[in-house]
């Protein structure tokens, strides 16, 4: 090999040509590649890329292309300065020279460190030009290289679009060469990770060609197409457009793909577009429910999360609720309440929250043994999970057929704890649930025994009027039980109740007055009311109230 390398530097072009042809041929075998690199043949080969003879340039480009296939050579090819001449050859007038130069760059662009270096050396604009080549293989290799450059490099994702790569890549989605289509859609998938590019692709007419590929009978292309649609769907301006361009049927079909990634990405895209009211009903009308519910049994955490969020969105419209229950969605969500995947829990709870506004499903989820996990989830440290769980319990608590069972099965302690939650939404749902449960005579003493009075009394001072109203109504309900009369006063309820007599909100001061009337039946409480300064409040209320209020 050493004498051969020496001949590369011969002053005679014919010897140079024959020598580089020999090295080109030898470079096709791995054993020879190591020998070629060890004998420092690379620098003269790179020099020949700048030779004035196109034949020698081509042979040198082929040899470097062969060498660059091997991991152990890639870094050295770049460090020895091959990038600038290879990029220069992309504009060569001879197509075969272009092909081998872009082939070498495709190999080199696999290495993360090389991606930005190729762009920095000016490689992106000539690569984009080659996307328009009339030679299929050159188009394919150029698309492949741009696909590589766009992977994991935000800078390149911006630069490819800036330099005009979007339109030719979209055009290649209609290529007869499937390999070219695969690389073009792969590049677009990467490029559309950038927010502004999501809108640009749609503006350039790329949405329909991308959606067409969802029906392509090749999993690699389907994978990139679903990934691209998923990326596009994350921008609010694209959500409705994706639906209007007919994406729902193919995406729904791909939910049943054997390829986990394809199913996950299709589900992710549907999840995103389902925030749109129109899309929620359309997905169900297109037969998507059974596939989504089927994915709730997925072992892939990402797919499971997308499916649970999607079903949560679909469960919002009234028209969908019965359909979800009939397809088994309610039961599937109950089973997932014990899931080890925390990202799934708020969403399956959210589905149950939405479905339990209907009485029949309140009974069903209790029958399906949903109560124990829901009670446990109310104590979850994740606010979103706790909120969805407590709201579902609130819905259940409105059903008179369930209120005693709920308390008997242990909802009171976690509800009482949530009255102290720093999250206003959680606190509000908890006090409404306790208000509902406190209507039943069997629950009144139990709620007090579980320590409910102190936080309920505290909520009389809440700045949230809904919370304040529910708290005073709860006390009204509890105060009808003689066992609770002295306990309520003992927990310092009188002063905040007196203050509520001056509330500008009629429903609040009316209920406060009723609570005080109930409490005043007890002889000890009467004395406490006077001692706590209640008389001026009552006298003021007598002067300003209607006859009915005065009677209270």
N, C-alpha and C positions, 0 to 999 in steps of 0.2 A: 504493500500500500504506500510506503514512503516514496519509492521512485515515481509512483503514479501521481502522487500529490505534487512532486517536483515538476512533473511535466505540465501541470496546470499553468505553471508560470512561464512556460515556453514562449519565446517571441513569435513562434509560428502559429498562426490561427488554426491551421488544419490540425496541428498536434493538440492545441487547446481543445478543439471541438471533439476530437476522438477521445481525449482523456476525460472530458466532462461527461461524455456519453457513457464511458466505462463506469465512472463514479455513480452516474444516474442509475445504471443497471444494477450495480452492486448494492446501492442504497435500499433496494427493495427487500433485502434479507436482514433480519435483526442482528445476526452475528457480525455482518459487515458494517452495520451502522456504528457499532461500538468501535470497530477498528478505524473507520473513517474519522470519527470524532477524536480518537486518541492520537491520530496522526495529523491533527490540525488542518484537515482539508476544508473546514468550514470557512475560514477567512477568505481564501481564494475563490470559493464557490460564491460567497456573497459579493465579492468583487465582480464576478462574471455577470451578475444581475444587471450591471451597468454597462456591459460590453456593447459595442456598436453593432455586433452581428446578432440578429434576432434569434438565429438557431442556437447560438451559445447561450443567450439569455434564457431561452425556453428550457434547454437541458439543465441549466443551473437551477432554474425555478422548480423543475420536476424533482431534482435531487434534494433540494431544501424542503420541498413539500413532503417527500418521503421521510426525511430525517425528522421533520417536525411532528410526525405521527407519534413518536416515542417520547414518553414523559421525561426521560433522562436527557433529551436533547432540546426540548422546547425552550427552557430558560436560557441555554447557551446561544441558541439561534438568535434570540432577541438581544442578549447582552453583547453579542458580536456585531450588532448593527444591521440586522437583516430587514427590520421593519421599513425604514425609509425607501430602499430600492424596491421592495415588494409592493409597497403602496404606489410607488411611481409606475410600476408595471401594470397596475390596474387600468391605466389609461392607454396601454399599448395598442397599436393599431392591429396587431395580429391577435385573433381571438384565442388561439391555443395558449399564447403567453399569458393573456388575461386569466384564462381558466386555471392555470397552474399557480399563478400568483395568488389568486383569491382562494385556491385550495389550500395553499400554505398558510394564509392568514386565518382561514377557518380553523385549522388545527391549532394555531398559536392562540387564537381568541378563546380557547377553552380555559386557559389559565387566568385566574382572577386578576393577577397583577398586570397581565397584558391588555386587558379590556380597555382601561383608560389610556394606556400607552399608545395603542393603535389609534384611538380617537385623537389623542394629543398630537400624534404625528400626521394628522390630516387624513386619516383613513376613511372616515364616515362619508364625505361627499362622493368620492369615486365609487365606493361600494353601493351607494344609492343609485348612481348612474347605471351600474351593472344590473340592478334590479329590472332595468328596462331593456336589457340585452336581448337580441333575437336568437341567442343560443340558450336552449333550455338549461343545460348543465351550468352555465355561468350564472343564470338567474338563481338556480337552486343553491349554488355555493355562496353567492352574495347574500341571499336570504338567510342561509345557515349562519354565516359570519355575523350578520346584523342581529340574528337571534341570540347568538353567543354574547355579543357585545352588550346587548340590552339586559342580559340576565344579571341581576344583583348590582347594577350600576345606575343609580338615579341620574348621574350626570349624562350618561349615554342615552338614557331614556328621554331626557330633555333634548339632547343634541340631535338625535336621529329625526325627531319631529321638526326641530328648528331648521335642519338642513334639507327638509323636503322629503323625508322618507315615508311619510304616512300614506300618501296617495299611491305610490307604486306598490307598497306592501298590500294595500287594499286590493289593487288590481290583480296581484298575484293569487288572491284567494280564488280566482276563477281559472287558474292555470290548469292545463290538462295533466301536468306532472304532479302527482300526489305528494312527492317528497318536497317539492317547492311550496305547495299549499301548506304542508305541515310546518315548514320553517317560517313561512310568512305569518301564519296565525300564531305561532309560538312567539314571534317577535312582537306582534300586536298585543298579545297577552301581557308581555313584560312592559311594553310601552304604556299600556293603560293602567298601570299601577300609579301613574302620576295623575293627579286630579284634573289638571287642565287638559291633559291628553284624552281623558274620557269624553269630554265635550267635543274636542276637535275631531275625533274619529267619527262621531255621529254627524257632525257638521259636514264632514267630507264624504258623507254617503256610505260610511263603512258598516253601519248597523245591520242592514239587510244581508250583505254578503257574509258577515260573521254568523248571523242567525241561520243562514242556509247551511252552514257547516255543522250545525247541531244534528242534522239528519245524515251526515256523511258516514258511510259504512267503514270507518277506520277509527279505532279507539284513540290512537295518538292525536288525530285531528279533533275528534270529539272532546278529548281532554283539554286541548288548548282553547277550543271554541267555548266550552262551558266556563273555563277560567276567565276568558275575555269578557263574556257576558256577565259573569259574576263581578268582575272589576267595574264594568260600565254601570251595573245596577247600584253600585254604592254611591253614585252621584244622584241627588234628588231630581235633577232635571232630566235624567234618562229613564226614571222608573216607568212612567206612563208610556213613553215612546217605545220601550222594549215590549210592553204588552200590546200596544197598538200595531206593532210590526209583526205580530203573530208568533211571539216567542213561547207562549204558554204550552201549546201542545207538545213541541219537541222537548222542552225542559221537563214537563211532567213525565213523558216517556222515559227520559234519561234518569229519572229517580230510581228506576228499576234496573239500571245498568249493573253488570257484574263487576265493573271497575269501580272500586270504592271512591277514588278521587273524582271520577266523572259524576257519580251520584251525589257526592258531597257538594261539588261546585254547582250542579244544577239546583240542588236544594238551597244553597246559599243565595243564588240569583233569585229564586222564587221567594225566599225569605225577604229579600230587600224590596222586591216590587210589591210584596203583599202589604206594605205599609199604606198602599193606595187603596181607598175604599172600593173602587171599581174592580180592581184586580182580585180582591179577596173573594168576591162572589164568582168572578170568572174562573179562578183556579178550581173552585169546587164544581162549577158547572162543566168544566172541561174534564172532570173525572180525576182530579188530583188528590182527593181526600184519602182514598185507600192506599195510595203509594206513600203519602206523607206519614200516615199512621203506621204503615209497615216499617218505615225507617225509624220509628221510635224503638224498634227492637235492634237497631244497629249496634255493633260493638265498637264502631269508630266514634270517638268522642266528638270530633268536629261535625260529623253527619248528624249525630244525635242532638247536638246543640242547635244546628240549623233547623232540623225537623221540629224540635220543640218550640222554637221561636215562630216558625212558620205556622204551626197549628195554633199557637196563641193568637197570632194575627187573624187567622181564618175564623177563630171563635168569636170575634167581635160582632160581625153582622148577625142580627136576629135570625135571618133566613138560614144561616149555616149551623146554628146550634144543634137542632134536631138531627141534622145530617151527620154531624161529627159524632154524636152519641150513638146513632144507629150503626155507624161504621166501626164502632169499637174504640173511638178516640178517648172517651171518658175513662173507660176501664184501663186503657193503656197508660193514661196519665196517672191514675191512681197507683198502678204498679211502679211507676217511675218516681214516686214520692220518696222511695228509699234508695234512689240512685246514689252512687258514689261520686257522680259528676256534678259538682256544685253549680256549674254553668247551666245545667239543665233544670235544676230545681225551681228557680223563680218562674220559668216559663211553663212548666207543667202545672205548677200552682196557679199560674195566670190563666191557663185554659180552664181549670176547675173553677176559678173565681168567676170567669165569664159564663160558664155553663150553669153555675149554681144560682143565677138570678131566676132560674126556672125551678118551680117547686119540685117537680118530678125528679129532677137530677140531684136535688138536695138529698132526697131520700135514697137515691141510687148510690151516691158516693159513700154515704154512711153504711149502706148495705155491703158495699165493696170493700169495707174495712179501711176507709181513707182517714178516719179520725185519729188513730194513734200516730201515724207519721205527720199529719197536719199539726197536731198538738206539739210534737217534737220540733217541727220546723218553725213554730212561732218563737222558739228560743234560739234560733240560728243567729250567729253573730252578723251574718250578711243582712243588711237592712232590706234589700230587695226581696230576698227569700222570706224574711219575717213578715214583710208587708203583704205579699201575695197570700201567704198562709193565713194571716189574721183576717184578711179581707174575705177569704173563702169561709172562714169560721163565722164572720159577721153575717154573710149571706145565709149560712145554715141556721144561725141563731134567730133569724126572722121567721123560721118555720115552727109553729106551736107544737108540732108533732115531734120535734127534735130537742127542744130547749132543756128538758129534764135530763135526757140522755147525754147531751153535751157536757153538762155540769157533772153528772155522775161519772163520765169517762175522763174527767180531768182537765177541762178547758179553763176552769177558773184561775188556777195559779199562774199559768203563763200569761193569761189576759191581764191579770192584776199587775204582773211585772211590766207588761208593755205600756201600762198607763204612765210609767215613769220614763218611757223611751224619749231620747232627745230628738227622734225623728217625728215631726208633727203628723205625717201621714199615718204612721204606725199607731201613734197615740190616738188619733181620731178613730181609726177602725176598731181599736180595742175598746174604747169607751162606748161606741155604738153597739158592739157585740154585747157588752155587759149590760147596757141599757135594755136590749132586747131580752136577754136572759132573766133580768130582774123582774120581768112582768109576771113570771110564773111563781106562785106562792112557795113552791117547794125549793126554789132557788134563792129566795131573799136572805134567809139566815146563812145559807152556805156561802154566799158571796162575802158576807161580813166576816164569817169565820176564817175565810181564806185570806183575810187581811186587805179586803178591797176598800174599806172606808177611808183610810188615810189618803191614798192617791186620788180617790174620787173627790174627796173634799178639797184636795189641792187643786184639782182641775176646775173648781168653781171660780178660780182666779185666772184661768187661761185667757190669753188674748185671742184665741181662736174661738169665735162665737159658736161654731158647730160643736166644738168640744165642750164649751161651757154649757150649752143647751143640753147636750146629752148627759153631762154630769149631773145637772140639777134634776133632769127627768129621772135619772137612775136613783137619786136620793128620794125623789117623790115615791118611786115604786118600793124602795126598801123601807121607807118610813111607814108604810101601811102595816108592817108586821110589828106587833107590840114588843117583840124581843129586840128589835133594832132601835127603838125610840131613844133610850138612854145612851146606847152605844154611839149613835150619830152625834149627839150633843157632846158626849165625852171626847170625841175626836175633833172637837173645835170647829164644828160646822156652822155654829150660830152666826159668828161675825161675818163670814163671807156670804151667808144666806141673807143677812140683813142688808149687806151692800148691794146684793142683786135686786132688792126691792126698788132700788133707784135706777135699775138698768133701763136704757132707752128702748130696749127690745121687749115688746109686750109678752111674747111667749116665755121669755126667761123670767121676768119678774112675777108672772102669773104662777109658774111652777114653783118658784122660790116661796111664794106666799102659801101655796098648798102644802109644801113640805113643812113649813113652820106651823101651819094649822094642825097637821098630823102630830107633830112633835109636842104641841102644846096640850095635847090630851093628857100627857104624863105630868103628874103634879110636880115632880122634881124639875122637870124641864121648864115649867112655867116660871119657877123662881130663877132658874138659870137665864132665861130670856130677859127678865127684868135686870138682873145683875149685869148681864153682858151689854146692856144699853139698847135693848130692842124697842122700848116704848116709843122713842121719837120717830123711828122708822115706821111703826104701825100708824101712829097719829098722822104722819105726813101722807101715808098711803090712803088713809081714810078721807083726807081732804081733797085728794086728786083723783080718786078712782071712781069707777062706775059702781052701781049697787052690787053687782055680782062680785067684783073685786073687794069691795068693802066687807061683804059677808065672809069672804075668805079670811 
